[in-house]
Amino acid sequence: MNDNCNSTGHENAMSLRARDIMTRRQPTLTPEMDVYAAADLIVTQRLEGASVVDERGALVGVLTEKDCISALTRPLVDRVPIATVADVMSRDVYSIAEDISFLTIANVFAHKPYRWLPVIRHDGVVVGCVGRREILRAMIGAMRVQPGYGASFLYLSAVESGPVLAI
C-alpha cells in the first residue's frame, strides 16, 4: 500500500475493499474557505473535487469542479463577492464506508454520475476517496492476475451488494 492508489492487482479481487484502493492523501476543504481558494487548490492538485470537512474531519459536503465553475461565474459577470465553500458545496453527498467492496463501488459508478466518492470511517471522518480510475485500476489488475476472469468478474459486479452510505 502507498499513500495514493494502493492496488494494481490482487490474487482475490473479491476481497478488495475501499480502504485497499482509495487515495489517502486527498486534500480536504473547510466550509469557511472562499471558493476561489478552493477552486485554486482543486486545479493545482488536479482534482475533480474535494471533500468538505468540519473541525473533527467529518464529512459535511463536497465541492466539485462544476460547483466551482458555477460559483466563480457570478463574481466575474456581476462583480459580486466570492462565496464561501459552504455557500455552494453539495450537502446531499454519497459517501462510502472504508470496508465496502470495490465491486459495490464499481456498481455505483456504473449507474450514477459520480466521478469520485469520499471514503469515511464509522464515525464519519473522511479517510480518503475512491475515483473511477482506482476502480478501473483494480479491475484491470484483477483480470491481469486471473486470466479469463473478465466475464465472471463483470457478472459478480452486478450481484455484489454492500453498505453505500449517504449523508
C-alpha positions in Angstrom: 0.0 0.0 0.0 1.1 3.6 -0.6 -0.4 6.9 0.1 -2.1 7.3 -3.2 -3.6 4.4 -5.2 -3.0 1.3 -3.2 -3.7 -1.6 -5.5 -3.0 -2.5 -9.1 -3.6 -6.2 -8.8 -4.8 -8.7 -6.2 -5.0 -12.5 -6.0 -8.5 -12.4 -4.6 -10.3 -9.4 -6.2 -13.5 -10.2 -4.3 -11.7 -9.3 -1.0 -10.7 -5.8 -2.1 -12.3 -3.0 -0.1 -12.4 0.8 -0.4 -9.5 1.0 2.1 -7.3 -1.1 -0.3 -7.8 1.1 -3.3 -8.6 4.6 -2.0 -6.4 7.6 -2.3 -5.3 8.6 1.2 -3.6 11.9 0.7 -6.6 13.8 -0.7 -6.8 17.4 0.3 -9.9 18.5 2.1 -11.7 21.8 2.3 -13.4 23.7 5.1 -16.8 25.4 4.8 -15.3 28.8 5.7 -12.8 28.7 2.7 -13.6 31.1 -0.1 -14.5 29.4 -3.4 -11.6 31.0 -5.3 -9.0 29.4 -2.9 -10.8 26.1 -3.0 -11.0 26.2 -6.8 -7.3 27.1 -7.0 -6.5 24.0 -4.8 -8.7 21.8 -6.9 -6.9 23.0 -10.1 -3.4 22.9 -8.8 -3.8 19.4 -7.3 -5.6 18.2 -10.4 -8.7 17.0 -8.5 -12.2 16.7 -9.8 -13.4 17.9 -6.4 -12.8 17.7 -2.7 -14.5 16.7 0.5 -15.6 19.4 2.8 -15.0 18.6 6.5 -15.7 20.1 9.9 -13.2 20.7 12.6 -13.3 16.9 13.5 -12.6 15.9 9.9 -16.2 14.6 9.5 -17.8 15.0 6.1 -20.2 17.9 5.7 -20.3 18.2 1.9 -18.3 18.1 -1.3 -17.1 20.8 -3.7 -16.8 19.7 -7.4 -15.2 21.4 -10.4 -18.8 22.1 -11.6 -19.7 23.8 -8.3 -16.6 26.0 -8.6 -17.4 27.0 -12.2 -20.9 27.9 -11.2 -19.8 29.8 -8.2 -17.0 31.7 -9.9 -19.1 32.7 -12.9 -21.2 35.1 -10.9 -18.4 37.3 -9.5 -16.9 37.6 -13.0 -20.1 38.7 -14.6 -22.0 40.5 -11.8 -19.0 41.7 -9.8 -20.3 40.3 -6.5 -18.2 39.0 -3.7 -16.8 35.5 -3.9 -18.9 33.0 -2.0 -17.6 30.6 0.7 -17.4 26.8 0.1 -20.4 26.4 2.5 -22.5 28.6 0.2 -22.0 26.4 -2.9 -21.0 22.9 -1.8 -23.2 19.9 -2.3 -24.6 18.8 1.0 -26.5 15.8 -0.2 -23.5 13.6 -0.6 -22.9 9.9 -1.3 -20.1 8.6 0.7 -18.8 5.1 1.2 -17.5 3.1 4.2 -13.9 2.1 4.1 -14.8 -1.6 4.3 -17.2 -1.6 1.3 -16.4 -4.0 -1.5 -14.8 -2.5 -4.6 -17.4 -4.3 -6.7 -20.2 -2.4 -4.9 -18.3 0.9 -5.6 -17.9 -0.1 -9.3 -21.7 -0.7 -9.4 -22.3 2.8 -8.1 -20.0 4.3 -10.7 -21.7 2.3 -13.4 -25.1 3.6 -12.5 -24.6 7.0 -11.1 -22.9 10.2 -12.5 -20.3 10.3 -9.7 -16.6 10.6 -10.7 -15.3 10.0 -7.1 -16.7 9.3 -3.7 -15.4 10.2 -0.2 -14.4 7.3 2.0 -15.4 7.6 5.6 -14.8 5.7 8.8 -17.6 4.5 11.0 -17.5 7.9 12.9 -18.0 9.9 9.7 -14.4 11.1 9.5 -13.0 11.3 5.9 -10.1 8.9 5.4 -9.7 9.2 1.6 -11.6 8.9 -1.7 -12.1 6.5 -4.5 -12.5 7.6 -8.1 -13.4 5.8 -11.3 -9.7 5.4 -12.1 -8.9 3.5 -8.9 -11.8 1.1 -9.7 -10.6 0.6 -13.2 -7.1 0.0 -12.0 -8.3 -2.6 -9.5 -10.4 -4.3 -12.2 -7.6 -4.4 -14.7 -5.2 -5.7 -12.0 -7.6 -8.4 -11.0 -8.1 -9.5 -14.6 -4.3 -9.5 -15.2 -3.7 -11.7 -12.2 -6.5 -14.1 -13.1 -6.6 -14.5 -16.9 -10.1 -15.3 -18.2 -11.6 -13.8 -15.1 -13.3 -10.9 -17.0 -16.8 -12.4 -17.7 -17.4 -13.7 -14.2 -15.9 -10.6 -12.7 -18.4 -8.4 -14.6 -21.3 -10.6 -13.6 -20.4 -10.5 -10.0 -20.2 -6.7 -10.0 -23.9 -6.6 -10.7 -24.7 -9.1 -8.0 -22.4 -7.8 -5.2 -24.0 -5.7 -2.5 -22.8 -3.7 0.5 -23.5 -0.6 2.5 -23.4 2.5 0.4 -23.8 5.4 2.8 -25.5 8.7 2.0 -25.4 11.7 4.3 
